[in-house]
Amino acid sequence: MSTVKRATSWGTLELTSKHLEMEKSKVDRLIDILATYFVPRKIECKECGSLDNMMDARVTLDEDVILFEGKTTCDSCEHVVEYNAVGDPLKMSAERQRENNFGKGESK
């Protein structure tokens, strides 16, 4: 397994996978997809309600599963929320697209 760490507009993304021996442009594209579609961003702070936050995310790509670990830190009150999740990348992408198209909770 190889690891690549990149800065993003919302924080840092650390990607670990045995597929990182690809050419740089493909790795960059994969990180761009993860940063845009799979890693949650702009989560409302439960302490102060602010949407200003930074995230440090660690993503592990296995054969057909994505493992997420990380933390979100509120810029306003510095409240920290740890998270971890396991997901099917195709299902997660489809759910996010459905929410974008139909609004949350309105699709069947």
PEKAKA-V598308 format. One record per backbone hydrogen bond with DSSP energy under -1.0 kcal/mol. CO is the residue of the C=O (numbers start at 1). NH is the residue of the N-H. Records with the same first field share a line. If there is no record, write none. Layout:
# PEKAKA-V598308
CO=NH ; NH
This chain:
# PEKAKA-V598308
2=17
4=15
6=13
10=55
11=8
12=57
13=6
14=59
15=4
16=61
17=2
23=27
24=28
25=29
26=30
27=31
28=32
29=33
30=34
31=35
32=36
33=37
34=38 ; 39
45=49
50=45
52=75
54=73
55=12
56=71
57=14
58=69
59=16
60=67
65=62
66=87
67=60
68=85
69=58
70=83
71=56
72=81
73=54
74=78
79=74
81=72
83=70
85=68
87=66
88=92
89=93
90=94
91=95
92=96
93=97
94=98
95=99
96=100
97=101
98=102
99=103
103=106
